[in-house]
Amino acid sequence: MKLYLAIDIGGTAIKYGLISAQGVLVDRRITPSLASKGGPALLEQVSSLIRQSRETADVTGIALCSAGQIDSATGIVRYAGPTIPRYTGMNLFESLRPVAAGVPISVENDVNCALMAELDQRPGAVIMATIGTGIGGAMALDGRLIRSRNCAMGEIGYLNLPTGKFQDLASMTALVHQVQIALPSIQWNGQLVFEHATEPVIHNILTTYFATLAQGFRQILSIFAADQLIIGGGVAENPLFVSRLKHELKKQLPEYLRDTLTLMPAKHGNDAGVIGALCWHLDSTGK
């Protein structure tokens, strides 16, 4: 059986594993990302993961997806936000080919890959949003990813809302930060916040948070009137998150959008990026 090494490079974590050509993960791992230390340190970390994985398995190809605006033809990071300093301008192909050692390597934006994993061939417009360190986006029409020459299609996290950028207000990072300031005696994370969702202080923060999240999606859906909105990222696996967002969107969306929109969590959950990276690898390299 052919095995590929798929790696999803994020601002908080790197998810990686061995995957078959049919998209079956036979080994799944996650490790904290060194993104905050900058692009060079992050790619050295990825290089080390590739070396370790190749010592234990014979891989046919290396399929990467990464946060940032990625030129999949050249491997260049066209732009990356402040969560990965000194990443903009780096060439992933040049940095990682020495450890690839002749094995085909591919790279694409992480949310584009996540959407590839989720797509079927039904007609219609789809938006995928991953909510984590930031907010990433990707769009598809009639089963095909929508791309732009500047590699910036779907960068919804940079949408300007009245009080700031969408991802600065409504990412998991932003939510946890708000809770941490309000309740500093505990070291909070996204999962813990939702486990304490009924506590008065957190309940009030979540009410404002979901109103802001829905406000951003209302603007996006007003321009790209999607039939489906798919939510990715670890938090999307929490039923409370999806139900609260649905409730808020019903309040904010105009009837013509509300009645035609299907909101759902990513069916592949946190594995969508690595599965989609394989989809792109097979499409782009044919190997």
Secondary structure as a PSIPRED ss2 file (coil, helix, strand):
# PSIPRED VFORMAT (PSIPRED V4.0)

   1 M C   1.000  0.000  0.000
   2 K C   1.000  0.000  0.000
   3 L E   0.000  0.000  1.000
   4 Y E   0.000  0.000  1.000
   5 L E   0.000  0.000  1.000
   6 A E   0.000  0.000  1.000
   7 I E   0.000  0.000  1.000
   8 D E   0.000  0.000  1.000
   9 I E   0.000  0.000  1.000
  10 G C   1.000  0.000  0.000
  11 G C   1.000  0.000  0.000
  12 T C   1.000  0.000  0.000
  13 A E   0.000  0.000  1.000
  14 I E   0.000  0.000  1.000
  15 K E   0.000  0.000  1.000
  16 Y E   0.000  0.000  1.000
  17 G E   0.000  0.000  1.000
  18 L E   0.000  0.000  1.000
  19 I E   0.000  0.000  1.000
  20 S E   0.000  0.000  1.000
  21 A C   1.000  0.000  0.000
  22 Q C   1.000  0.000  0.000
  23 G C   1.000  0.000  0.000
  24 V C   1.000  0.000  0.000
  25 L E   0.000  0.000  1.000
  26 V E   0.000  0.000  1.000
  27 D E   0.000  0.000  1.000
  28 R E   0.000  0.000  1.000
  29 R E   0.000  0.000  1.000
  30 I E   0.000  0.000  1.000
  31 T E   0.000  0.000  1.000
  32 P E   0.000  0.000  1.000
  33 S C   1.000  0.000  0.000
  34 L C   1.000  0.000  0.000
  35 A H   0.000  1.000  0.000
  36 S H   0.000  1.000  0.000
  37 K H   0.000  1.000  0.000
  38 G C   1.000  0.000  0.000
  39 G H   0.000  1.000  0.000
  40 P H   0.000  1.000  0.000
  41 A H   0.000  1.000  0.000
  42 L H   0.000  1.000  0.000
  43 L H   0.000  1.000  0.000
  44 E H   0.000  1.000  0.000
  45 Q H   0.000  1.000  0.000
  46 V H   0.000  1.000  0.000
  47 S H   0.000  1.000  0.000
  48 S H   0.000  1.000  0.000
  49 L H   0.000  1.000  0.000
  50 I H   0.000  1.000  0.000
  51 R H   0.000  1.000  0.000
  52 Q H   0.000  1.000  0.000
  53 S H   0.000  1.000  0.000
  54 R H   0.000  1.000  0.000
  55 E H   0.000  1.000  0.000
  56 T H   0.000  1.000  0.000
  57 A C   1.000  0.000  0.000
  58 D C   1.000  0.000  0.000
  59 V C   1.000  0.000  0.000
  60 T C   1.000  0.000  0.000
  61 G E   0.000  0.000  1.000
  62 I E   0.000  0.000  1.000
  63 A E   0.000  0.000  1.000
  64 L E   0.000  0.000  1.000
  65 C E   0.000  0.000  1.000
  66 S E   0.000  0.000  1.000
  67 A C   1.000  0.000  0.000
  68 G C   1.000  0.000  0.000
  69 Q E   0.000  0.000  1.000
  70 I E   0.000  0.000  1.000
  71 D C   1.000  0.000  0.000
  72 S C   1.000  0.000  0.000
  73 A C   1.000  0.000  0.000
  74 T C   1.000  0.000  0.000
  75 G C   1.000  0.000  0.000
  76 I E   0.000  0.000  1.000
  77 V E   0.000  0.000  1.000
  78 R E   0.000  0.000  1.000
  79 Y E   0.000  0.000  1.000
  80 A C   1.000  0.000  0.000
  81 G C   1.000  0.000  0.000
  82 P C   1.000  0.000  0.000
  83 T C   1.000  0.000  0.000
  84 I C   1.000  0.000  0.000
  85 P C   1.000  0.000  0.000
  86 R C   1.000  0.000  0.000
  87 Y C   1.000  0.000  0.000
  88 T C   1.000  0.000  0.000
  89 G C   1.000  0.000  0.000
  90 M C   1.000  0.000  0.000
  91 N E   0.000  0.000  1.000
  92 L H   0.000  1.000  0.000
  93 F H   0.000  1.000  0.000
  94 E H   0.000  1.000  0.000
  95 S H   0.000  1.000  0.000
  96 L H   0.000  1.000  0.000
  97 R H   0.000  1.000  0.000
  98 P H   0.000  1.000  0.000
  99 V H   0.000  1.000  0.000
 100 A H   0.000  1.000  0.000
 101 A C   1.000  0.000  0.000
 102 G C   1.000  0.000  0.000
 103 V C   1.000  0.000  0.000
 104 P C   1.000  0.000  0.000
 105 I E   0.000  0.000  1.000
 106 S E   0.000  0.000  1.000
 107 V E   0.000  0.000  1.000
 108 E E   0.000  0.000  1.000
 109 N E   0.000  0.000  1.000
 110 D H   0.000  1.000  0.000
 111 V H   0.000  1.000  0.000
 112 N H   0.000  1.000  0.000
 113 C H   0.000  1.000  0.000
 114 A H   0.000  1.000  0.000
 115 L H   0.000  1.000  0.000
 116 M H   0.000  1.000  0.000
 117 A H   0.000  1.000  0.000
 118 E H   0.000  1.000  0.000
 119 L C   1.000  0.000  0.000
 120 D C   1.000  0.000  0.000
 121 Q C   1.000  0.000  0.000
 122 R C   1.000  0.000  0.000
 123 P C   1.000  0.000  0.000
 124 G C   1.000  0.000  0.000
 125 A E   0.000  0.000  1.000
 126 V E   0.000  0.000  1.000
 127 I E   0.000  0.000  1.000
 128 M E   0.000  0.000  1.000
 129 A E   0.000  0.000  1.000
 130 T E   0.000  0.000  1.000
 131 I E   0.000  0.000  1.000
 132 G C   1.000  0.000  0.000
 133 T C   1.000  0.000  0.000
 134 G C   1.000  0.000  0.000
 135 I E   0.000  0.000  1.000
 136 G E   0.000  0.000  1.000
 137 G E   0.000  0.000  1.000
 138 A E   0.000  0.000  1.000
 139 M E   0.000  0.000  1.000
 140 A E   0.000  0.000  1.000
 141 L E   0.000  0.000  1.000
 142 D C   1.000  0.000  0.000
 143 G C   1.000  0.000  0.000
 144 R E   0.000  0.000  1.000
 145 L E   0.000  0.000  1.000
 146 I C   1.000  0.000  0.000
 147 R C   1.000  0.000  0.000
 148 S C   1.000  0.000  0.000
 149 R C   1.000  0.000  0.000
 150 N C   1.000  0.000  0.000
 151 C C   1.000  0.000  0.000
 152 A C   1.000  0.000  0.000
 153 M C   1.000  0.000  0.000
 154 G C   1.000  0.000  0.000
 155 E C   1.000  0.000  0.000
 156 I H   0.000  1.000  0.000
 157 G H   0.000  1.000  0.000
 158 Y H   0.000  1.000  0.000
 159 L C   1.000  0.000  0.000
 160 N E   0.000  0.000  1.000
 161 L E   0.000  0.000  1.000
 162 P C   1.000  0.000  0.000
 163 T C   1.000  0.000  0.000
 164 G E   0.000  0.000  1.000
 165 K E   0.000  0.000  1.000
 166 F H   0.000  1.000  0.000
 167 Q H   0.000  1.000  0.000
 168 D H   0.000  1.000  0.000
 169 L H   0.000  1.000  0.000
 170 A H   0.000  1.000  0.000
 171 S C   1.000  0.000  0.000
 172 M H   0.000  1.000  0.000
 173 T H   0.000  1.000  0.000
 174 A H   0.000  1.000  0.000
 175 L H   0.000  1.000  0.000
 176 V H   0.000  1.000  0.000
 177 H H   0.000  1.000  0.000
 178 Q H   0.000  1.000  0.000
 179 V H   0.000  1.000  0.000
 180 Q H   0.000  1.000  0.000
 181 I H   0.000  1.000  0.000
 182 A H   0.000  1.000  0.000
 183 L C   1.000  0.000  0.000
 184 P C   1.000  0.000  0.000
 185 S C   1.000  0.000  0.000
 186 I C   1.000  0.000  0.000
 187 Q C   1.000  0.000  0.000
 188 W C   1.000  0.000  0.000
 189 N C   1.000  0.000  0.000
 190 G H   0.000  1.000  0.000
 191 Q H   0.000  1.000  0.000
 192 L H   0.000  1.000  0.000
 193 V H   0.000  1.000  0.000
 194 F H   0.000  1.000  0.000
 195 E H   0.000  1.000  0.000
 196 H C   1.000  0.000  0.000
 197 A C   1.000  0.000  0.000
 198 T C   1.000  0.000  0.000
 199 E C   1.000  0.000  0.000
 200 P H   0.000  1.000  0.000
 201 V H   0.000  1.000  0.000
 202 I H   0.000  1.000  0.000
 203 H H   0.000  1.000  0.000
 204 N H   0.000  1.000  0.000
 205 I H   0.000  1.000  0.000
 206 L H   0.000  1.000  0.000
 207 T H   0.000  1.000  0.000
 208 T H   0.000  1.000  0.000
 209 Y H   0.000  1.000  0.000
 210 F H   0.000  1.000  0.000
 211 A H   0.000  1.000  0.000
 212 T H   0.000  1.000  0.000
 213 L H   0.000  1.000  0.000
 214 A H   0.000  1.000  0.000
 215 Q H   0.000  1.000  0.000
 216 G H   0.000  1.000  0.000
 217 F H   0.000  1.000  0.000
 218 R H   0.000  1.000  0.000
 219 Q H   0.000  1.000  0.000
 220 I H   0.000  1.000  0.000
 221 L H   0.000  1.000  0.000
 222 S H   0.000  1.000  0.000
 223 I H   0.000  1.000  0.000
 224 F C   1.000  0.000  0.000
 225 A C   1.000  0.000  0.000
 226 A C   1.000  0.000  0.000
 227 D C   1.000  0.000  0.000
 228 Q E   0.000  0.000  1.000
 229 L E   0.000  0.000  1.000
 230 I E   0.000  0.000  1.000
 231 I E   0.000  0.000  1.000
 232 G E   0.000  0.000  1.000
 233 G C   1.000  0.000  0.000
 234 G H   0.000  1.000  0.000
 235 V H   0.000  1.000  0.000
 236 A H   0.000  1.000  0.000
 237 E H   0.000  1.000  0.000
 238 N C   1.000  0.000  0.000
 239 P H   0.000  1.000  0.000
 240 L H   0.000  1.000  0.000
 241 F H   0.000  1.000  0.000
 242 V H   0.000  1.000  0.000
 243 S H   0.000  1.000  0.000
 244 R H   0.000  1.000  0.000
 245 L H   0.000  1.000  0.000
 246 K H   0.000  1.000  0.000
 247 H H   0.000  1.000  0.000
 248 E H   0.000  1.000  0.000
 249 L H   0.000  1.000  0.000
 250 K H   0.000  1.000  0.000
 251 K H   0.000  1.000  0.000
 252 Q H   0.000  1.000  0.000
 253 L C   1.000  0.000  0.000
 254 P C   1.000  0.000  0.000
 255 E H   0.000  1.000  0.000
 256 Y H   0.000  1.000  0.000
 257 L H   0.000  1.000  0.000
 258 R H   0.000  1.000  0.000
 259 D C   1.000  0.000  0.000
 260 T C   1.000  0.000  0.000
 261 L C   1.000  0.000  0.000
 262 T E   0.000  0.000  1.000
 263 L E   0.000  0.000  1.000
 264 M E   0.000  0.000  1.000
 265 P E   0.000  0.000  1.000
 266 A C   1.000  0.000  0.000
 267 K C   1.000  0.000  0.000
 268 H C   1.000  0.000  0.000
 269 G H   0.000  1.000  0.000
 270 N H   0.000  1.000  0.000
 271 D H   0.000  1.000  0.000
 272 A H   0.000  1.000  0.000
 273 G H   0.000  1.000  0.000
 274 V H   0.000  1.000  0.000
 275 I H   0.000  1.000  0.000
 276 G H   0.000  1.000  0.000
 277 A H   0.000  1.000  0.000
 278 L H   0.000  1.000  0.000
 279 C H   0.000  1.000  0.000
 280 W H   0.000  1.000  0.000
 281 H H   0.000  1.000  0.000
 282 L H   0.000  1.000  0.000
 283 D H   0.000  1.000  0.000
 284 S H   0.000  1.000  0.000
 285 T H   0.000  1.000  0.000
 286 G C   1.000  0.000  0.000
 287 K C   1.000  0.000  0.000
